[in-house]
C-alpha cells in the first residue's frame, strides 16, 4: 500500500488521501441503475428473469423457492456449518434481544401524560449479497432482529443460484419467503413489488455499488414509499496501530476487507513508518495464499497507509475518514477509543479481528460506509421499528399549559393554533360558571 506522511500533506492532499475508491463514484452508475429500476417497475417479473440471465447467467423457472426446494437446500448443508450458524445465531440473538426497550410513559407535569411507543415495521425486505461471496452471516444479521422486533412479513432476496447455507440460515430464522434475484433489480422489486415479489415498507442489507445506488434511488422515488436502512456499500476498514502491534495481524485484517471486492478500501494509520513497511511485506506474503488475491490486489490499489505523529492524531484522521470498520491495535487501545467519534463498528485489541463481528460475536455487521458513520448508526433492533409519541391531557392539565401555548402561538402568528386552546378553556370556564349558578 502507498505510504503517506500526514503532516507533510497540504489540505487537498489530505482530502485525496482519505478519498474513497474511484469505482464508487462511477458517473455511469446512476444512469445504469435507473434503467434497471424503470424496467422492473414497468415489466415486473419478466424483467427479473431477463436480468437473472444477463447479470448472473442463470435461467430459473420460478423466482420464489418452494417449501420443497427450501427443505432440499437445508438437507445439503453440512453439520459443521449448521453448528457454526447455531453459535453465531445464539450470540446475535442475545445481543439484539438486549436492545428491546420499554415504552416510555411519564407525566411531564400534573395532568399532562406523554408516551413514546414503538411498533414493528410491517413488511421488510432483506437483501443478502450472493455474487462472488455468498454472505450467509448477513441472513442472521437481518433476519434475527426483524424477527425479534416482530416484523410480520419478512422477505429475503439473493442472487441465483442461492447458496444452500443462505437458505438454511433463513429457514432457521423463520423466513419462508425466499426469492432468487439480486442486484439493483432485486431492490427495485422490493420497492415496487412484482407479480411474484411483494412490495415492502423498508429495505435492509449491504451490497455492491449497484445495490447501494439502487437503495438510494428507490428511497427518493416518489412512485413508491419505501425507506432504507443506510448507505451500506463496498466494504472498508481502517486500522489504527502503533509500533508494538503485530504486522501480520494487521495485514490479515486489511486483507479480510480487501477481498470483498475491487471497490473495497482498506486504510492503515500508524505512528511508525517502519511498521507500515512491515505490514506491506506481510501483505505480500499473505496475498500469495489467498484464493481471492486478484480482487484484493485491485482493492489495495486505492488503499493507503498514513503516518501520524501520535495516537491522538490517528484518532483525528480516523474520525475524518469515518470508517465502516475501525480496528484499534495499540498498547492502550481503550485510550484511543476515548477519542473515536465516527465509526460503524469498533474492534478493540490485538485479539479482536474484524472477522468476529462479521460472523458471530453478536454485534451487527450491517454498517454505514462512504463516511456516513459520522451521522448514521450501525444497524440495530430499533431500525426494524418505528416510534411514535402519544399525549393525553386532563382538563386541569390543559389549564396549566394553556397560557404558554397561546402566547407562543400568537408570537408565531398562528391564530388557529391559539384558538384550539381558547375554545376549550372557554368551554371549561362556562361549565364552571353553570356549576356555580346551579
C-alpha positions as MATLAB code, in Angstrom:
seq = 'XXXXXXXXXXXXXXXXXXXXXXXXXXXXXXXXXXXXXXXXXXXXXXXXXXXXXXXXXXXXXXXXXXXXXXXXXXXXXXXXXXXXXXXXXXXXXXXXXXXXXXXXXXXXXXXXXXXXXXXXXXXXXXXXXXXXXXXXXXXXXXXXXXXXXXXXXXXXXXXXXXXXXXXXXXXXXXXXXXXXXXXXXXXXXXXXXXXXXXXXXXXXXXXXXXXXXXXXXXXXXXXXXXXXXXXXXXXXXXXXXXXXXXXXXXXXXXXXXXXXXXXXXXXXXXXXXXXXXXXXXXXXXXXXXXXXXXXXXXXXXXXXXXXXXXXXXXXXXXXXXXXXXXXXXXXXXXXXXXXXXXXXXXXXXXXXXXXXXXXXXXXXXXXXXXXXXXXXXXXXXXXXXXXXXXXXXXXXXXXXXXXXXXXXXXXXXXXXXXXXXXXXXXXXXXXXXXXXXX';
ca = [
       0.000    0.000    0.000;
       1.115    3.566   -0.675;
       2.634    5.194    2.447;
       1.877    8.880    3.119;
       3.097   11.185    5.881;
       0.042   13.070    7.141;
       1.925   16.097    8.454;
       3.650   16.706    5.126;
       0.371   16.824    3.168;
      -1.485   20.031    2.365;
      -5.259   20.208    2.864;
      -6.103   18.996   -0.638;
      -3.627   16.136   -0.404;
      -5.153   15.093    2.926;
      -8.610   15.031    1.341;
      -7.237   12.950   -1.527;
      -5.616   10.554    0.927;
      -8.991    9.876    2.565;
     -10.972    9.725   -0.696;
     -12.884    6.518   -1.420;
     -12.216    4.251   -4.375;
     -12.990    5.934   -7.735;
     -15.081    2.882   -8.598;
     -17.613    4.067   -6.018;
     -18.141    7.342   -7.874;
     -18.619    5.839  -11.346;
     -20.500    8.515  -13.304;
     -22.349    5.885  -15.342;
     -23.629    4.079  -12.269;
     -26.667    6.252  -11.565;
     -27.936    6.042  -15.140;
     -27.425    2.277  -15.362;
     -29.270    1.652  -12.107;
     -32.105    3.989  -13.090;
     -32.679    1.974  -16.258;
     -32.836   -1.254  -14.255;
     -35.306    0.237  -11.770;
     -37.555    1.534  -14.546;
     -37.549   -1.845  -16.288;
     -38.567   -3.683  -13.114;
     -41.251   -1.148  -12.182;
     -42.768   -1.384  -15.677;
     -42.223   -5.037  -16.619;
     -42.239   -6.823  -13.251;
     -41.234  -10.475  -13.194;
     -40.271  -10.617  -16.866;
     -37.553   -8.009  -16.253;
     -36.265  -10.003  -13.281;
     -35.963  -13.193  -15.327;
     -34.113  -11.243  -18.030;
     -31.697   -9.651  -15.553;
     -31.051  -13.004  -13.855;
     -29.826  -14.270  -17.197;
     -27.944  -11.090  -18.130;
     -26.119  -10.429  -14.849;
     -25.959  -13.830  -13.135;
     -26.054  -16.157  -16.161;
     -28.887  -18.149  -14.614;
     -32.182  -19.285  -16.110;
     -34.794  -20.218  -13.498;
     -38.429  -21.251  -13.753;
     -39.635  -19.650  -10.534;
     -38.435  -16.646   -8.597;
     -39.734  -17.947   -5.276;
     -38.208  -21.005   -3.658;
     -40.838  -23.616   -2.858;
     -41.095  -25.327    0.505;
     -39.645  -28.461   -1.069;
     -36.692  -26.561   -2.530;
     -36.009  -24.988    0.858;
     -36.055  -28.392    2.535;
     -33.737  -29.837   -0.122;
     -31.239  -26.977    0.309;
     -31.274  -27.344    4.093;
     -30.550  -31.056    3.805;
     -27.368  -30.357    1.816;
     -25.779  -28.138    4.477;
     -23.011  -29.810    6.464;
     -23.267  -30.410   10.186;
     -20.182  -28.239   10.720;
     -21.820  -25.212    9.040;
     -25.061  -25.807   10.934;
     -23.152  -25.792   14.220;
     -21.338  -22.587   13.303;
     -24.634  -20.941   12.353;
     -26.160  -22.074   15.655;
     -23.416  -20.435   17.743;
     -23.499  -17.222   15.737;
     -27.302  -17.173   15.924;
     -27.239  -17.517   19.717;
     -24.837  -14.597   20.182;
     -26.645  -12.322   17.723;
     -29.997  -13.110   19.341;
     -28.547  -12.412   22.792;
     -27.151   -9.007   21.829;
     -30.214   -7.875   19.880;
     -32.734   -9.152   22.428;
     -30.970   -6.948   24.968;
     -31.810   -3.956   22.764;
     -35.559   -4.273   23.383;
     -36.549   -1.071   25.191;
     -39.676   -0.472   27.271;
     -42.181    2.141   26.159;
     -41.865    5.499   27.908;
     -44.949    6.739   29.791;
     -44.487    9.771   32.054;
     -46.259   12.857   33.383;
     -44.261   15.913   32.344;
     -46.379   17.830   34.827;
     -49.643   17.152   36.642;
     -52.392   16.284   34.158;
     -50.055   16.035   31.139;
     -49.203   12.481   30.108;
     -46.607   11.823   27.358;
     -45.654    8.463   25.853;
     -43.131    7.093   23.391;
     -44.307    3.873   21.781;
     -42.617    1.516   19.338;
     -44.237   -0.723   16.731;
     -42.547   -3.112   14.336;
     -42.387   -2.216   10.655;
     -44.949   -4.463    8.965;
     -43.139   -5.537    5.780;
     -39.351   -5.701    5.458;
     -37.141   -6.762    2.576;
     -33.799   -8.346    3.406;
     -31.082   -8.203    0.740;
     -28.392  -10.883    1.024;
     -25.330  -10.479   -1.235;
     -24.557  -13.661   -3.147;
     -22.326  -12.922   -6.144;
     -18.686  -13.800   -5.625;
     -19.130  -14.267   -1.860;
     -22.446  -15.611   -0.524;
     -22.899  -13.807    2.792;
     -24.534  -16.433    4.996;
     -23.869  -14.304    8.059;
     -25.891  -11.391    6.682;
     -29.010  -13.552    6.878;
     -28.571  -13.760   10.642;
     -27.764  -10.055   10.946;
     -31.024   -9.067    9.231;
     -33.487  -11.863    9.885;
     -32.938  -12.171   13.630;
     -33.561   -8.513   14.574;
     -36.533   -8.454   12.164;
     -37.971  -11.446   13.989;
     -37.219  -10.081   17.470;
     -38.770   -6.727   16.536;
     -41.936   -8.512   15.400;
     -41.988   -7.592   11.697;
     -44.951   -9.532   10.269;
     -43.695  -10.019    6.712;
     -40.020  -10.777    6.206;
     -38.968  -11.206    2.580;
     -35.464  -12.335    1.608;
     -33.822  -11.843   -1.795;
     -30.440  -13.070   -3.009;
     -28.779  -13.614   -6.411;
     -29.351  -17.018   -8.041;
     -28.374  -19.714   -7.555;
     -28.832  -19.120   -3.833;
     -26.256  -20.817   -1.657;
     -27.748  -23.727    0.346;
     -26.385  -22.335    3.617;
     -28.121  -18.996    2.978;
     -31.393  -20.893    2.585;
     -30.692  -22.908    5.737;
     -29.877  -19.799    7.793;
     -33.046  -18.103    6.552;
     -35.117  -21.130    7.460;
     -33.547  -21.236   10.929;
     -34.561  -17.605   11.412;
     -38.174  -18.259   10.470;
     -38.104  -16.869    6.930;
     -40.135  -18.823    4.379;
     -40.314  -16.210    1.599;
     -37.066  -16.522   -0.330;
     -36.694  -15.096   -3.834;
     -33.957  -15.750   -6.380;
     -32.979  -12.298   -7.567;
     -30.095   -9.975   -6.755;
     -28.501   -6.674   -7.676;
     -30.276   -3.402   -8.350;
     -33.194   -5.343   -9.847;
     -33.886   -7.047   -6.501;
     -34.010   -3.675   -4.755;
     -36.439   -2.380   -7.390;
     -38.635   -5.470   -6.967;
     -38.853   -4.951   -3.209;
     -39.609   -1.257   -3.659;
     -42.332   -1.557   -6.292;
     -43.475   -5.164   -5.989;
     -43.953   -7.503   -8.951;
     -46.397  -10.282   -9.811;
     -44.409  -12.586   -7.512;
     -42.378  -10.459   -5.111;
     -44.376   -8.396   -2.592;
     -43.740   -4.702   -2.054;
     -42.144   -3.896    1.303;
     -42.017   -0.864    3.571;
     -38.269   -0.867    4.261;
     -35.243   -2.484    2.624;
     -32.258   -3.733    4.609;
     -28.880   -5.135    3.716;
     -25.439   -4.379    2.301;
     -24.379   -4.779   -1.288;
     -22.080   -3.611   -4.041;
     -22.209   -0.116   -5.506;
     -25.129   -1.066   -7.778;
     -27.211   -2.243   -4.842;
     -26.281    0.810   -2.793;
     -27.205    3.183   -5.615;
     -30.491    1.328   -6.173;
     -31.366    1.661   -2.481;
     -30.648    5.379   -2.589;
     -32.669    5.821   -5.767;
     -35.830    3.987   -4.654;
     -35.801    5.737   -1.265;
     -36.069    9.051   -3.135;
     -38.512    7.866   -5.832;
     -41.960    9.434   -5.433;
     -43.523    6.451   -7.193;
     -43.085    4.379   -4.035;
     -42.860    4.973   -0.280;
     -40.093    2.576    0.643;
     -37.310    3.540    3.050;
     -33.858    2.008    3.529;
     -31.643    1.146    6.455;
     -28.498    3.071    5.483;
     -25.892    3.603    2.760;
     -24.182    0.227    3.142;
     -21.965   -0.266    0.135;
     -18.496   -1.650   -0.641;
     -16.566   -2.789    2.414;
     -13.944   -0.673    4.147;
     -11.735   -0.888    7.214;
      -9.321    1.464    8.932;
      -6.723    0.072   11.325;
      -5.057    2.249   13.960;
      -1.827    0.580   15.058;
       1.313    1.565   16.915;
       4.852    0.224   16.630;
       4.091   -2.553   19.128;
       1.283   -4.056   17.051;
       1.698   -7.323   15.174;
       2.128   -6.528   11.444;
       0.860   -9.965   10.445;
      -2.355   -9.408   12.409;
      -2.849   -6.009   10.802;
      -2.156   -7.284    7.291;
      -4.649  -10.099    7.818;
      -7.307   -7.616    8.938;
      -6.697   -5.361    5.951;
      -6.985   -8.272    3.527;
     -10.162   -9.527    5.197;
     -11.919   -6.466    3.784;
      -9.880   -6.049    0.589;
     -11.027   -9.489   -0.580;
     -14.682   -8.403   -0.590;
     -14.409   -6.556   -3.897;
     -12.278   -4.410   -6.167;
     -14.167   -1.352   -4.900;
     -13.387   -2.116   -1.256;
     -10.900    0.088    0.577;
      -8.542   -0.541    3.483;
      -6.522    2.041    5.427;
      -3.735    1.853    7.975;
      -2.992    4.774   10.318;
       0.170    4.371   12.387;
       2.833    6.420   14.139;
       5.657    4.234   12.837;
       6.819    4.153    9.180;
       8.871    1.008    9.781;
       5.710   -0.703   10.971;
       3.883    0.382    7.790;
       6.674   -1.160    5.709;
       6.446   -4.377    7.737;
       2.707   -4.505    7.096;
       3.326   -4.114    3.365;
       5.709   -7.059    3.467;
       3.149   -9.138    5.383;
       0.514   -8.200    2.790;
       2.696   -9.579    0.014;
       3.264  -12.841    1.881;
      -0.393  -13.346    2.798;
      -1.740  -12.371   -0.634;
       0.107  -15.301   -2.148;
      -2.069  -17.662   -0.104;
      -5.468  -16.112   -0.855;
      -7.943  -17.569   -3.328;
      -9.333  -14.064   -3.915;
      -5.895  -12.442   -4.241;
      -6.699  -10.818   -7.582;
      -9.687   -8.989   -6.079;
      -7.702   -7.931   -3.008;
      -4.875   -6.558   -5.151;
      -7.328   -4.314   -7.027;
      -8.711   -3.001   -3.723;
      -5.196   -2.325   -2.409;
      -4.503   -0.032   -5.377;
      -6.886    2.516   -3.829;
      -5.796    1.860   -0.243;
      -3.165    3.696    1.798;
      -1.000    3.748    4.915;
      -0.897    7.098    6.698;
       1.891    8.042    9.092;
       0.905   10.324   12.004;
       2.768   11.824   14.964;
       0.831   10.075   17.722;
      -2.342    8.173   18.564;
      -4.329   11.354   19.215;
      -3.690   12.387   15.623;
      -4.521    8.854   14.484;
      -7.949    9.170   16.074;
      -8.466   12.534   14.364;
      -7.637   11.051   10.957;
      -9.955    8.121   11.612;
     -12.804   10.426   12.625;
     -12.292   12.472    9.469;
     -12.448    9.312    7.350;
     -15.448    7.827    9.219;
     -14.738    4.128    8.558;
     -17.254    1.331    8.323;
     -14.969   -0.862   10.464;
     -12.334    0.520   12.826;
      -9.715   -1.756   14.380;
      -7.527   -0.442   17.208;
      -4.353   -2.458   17.773;
      -2.257   -0.371   20.137;
      -0.634   -0.766   23.528;
      -3.579    1.028   25.170;
      -6.484    0.626   22.740;
      -9.185    1.918   25.067;
      -7.289    5.168   25.490;
      -7.543    5.597   21.717;
     -11.204    4.540   21.811;
     -11.994    7.527   24.060;
     -11.223    9.834   21.135;
     -13.225    7.959   18.494;
     -16.328    9.797   17.307;
     -17.187    8.209   13.948;
     -17.120    4.504   13.131;
     -19.679    1.881   12.154;
     -18.222   -0.752   14.474;
     -15.023   -0.765   16.543;
     -12.763   -3.745   17.252;
     -10.536   -3.252   20.273;
      -7.253   -5.058   20.899;
      -4.976   -7.499   19.120;
      -7.317  -10.451   19.577;
     -10.444   -8.820   18.164;
     -10.237   -9.211   14.393;
     -12.974   -7.662   12.285;
     -13.995  -11.184   11.266;
     -15.609  -11.883   14.652;
     -18.027   -9.018   14.171;
     -18.771  -10.167   10.643;
     -19.899  -13.551   11.879;
     -20.502  -14.423   15.455;
     -19.581  -12.049   18.300;
     -23.165  -10.765   18.449;
     -22.925   -7.235   17.068;
     -24.461   -6.413   13.695;
     -22.250   -6.266   10.623;
     -24.575   -4.096    8.522;
     -22.786   -0.765    8.828;
     -22.655    2.657    7.127;
     -19.918    3.193    4.543;
     -18.611    6.143    2.460;
     -18.025    8.142    5.675;
     -21.685    8.046    6.678;
     -20.641    6.667   10.076;
     -20.213   10.334   11.024;
     -24.011   10.643   11.108;
     -25.503    7.152   10.604;
     -25.519    4.377   13.219;
     -24.802    0.696   12.807;
     -27.877   -1.483   12.277;
     -29.758   -2.308   15.477;
     -33.131   -3.550   16.640;
     -34.508   -0.004   16.591;
     -34.163    0.118   12.800;
     -36.868   -2.530   12.442;
     -39.414   -0.446   14.328;
     -40.943    2.987   14.055;
     -41.548    5.171   17.048;
     -44.452    7.500   17.737;
     -45.477    9.729   20.592;
     -48.781    9.917   22.482;
     -50.045   12.726   24.689;
     -53.145   12.962   26.849;
     -54.161   15.999   28.926;
     -56.790   16.281   31.597;
     -58.870   19.455   31.870;
     -56.624   20.691   34.658;
     -53.546   19.786   32.643;
     -54.774   21.870   29.713;
     -55.474   24.816   32.006;
     -51.920   24.793   33.365;
     -50.445   24.678   29.875;
     -52.923   26.882   28.002;
     -51.349   30.282   28.552;
     -47.880   29.185   27.409;
     -49.253   27.571   24.246;
     -51.457   30.553   23.368;
     -48.627   33.048   23.947;
     -46.267   31.078   21.693;
     -48.959   30.554   19.012;
     -49.710   34.268   18.979;
     -45.998   35.066   18.704;
     -45.840   32.793   15.656;
     -48.985   34.445   14.235;
     -50.832   31.114   14.109;
     -54.271   32.151   15.289;
     -55.935   28.781   14.676;
     -53.433   27.116   16.973;
     -54.256   29.633   19.690;
     -57.992   29.218   19.091;
     -57.837   25.439   19.518;
     -56.760   26.105   23.099;
     -59.028   29.117   23.691;
     -62.294   27.383   22.775;
     -61.570   24.591   25.225;
     -60.660   26.946   28.050;
     -63.827   28.948   27.359;
     -65.862   25.738   27.471;
     -64.316   24.805   30.812;
     -64.969   28.295   32.202;
     -68.593   28.157   31.033;
     -69.086   24.744   32.661;
     -67.686   26.057   35.918;
     -69.984   29.065   35.698;
     -73.002   26.795   35.123;
     -71.993   24.628   38.040;
     -71.594   27.719   40.284;
     -75.003   29.104   39.313;
     -76.624   25.714   39.908;
];
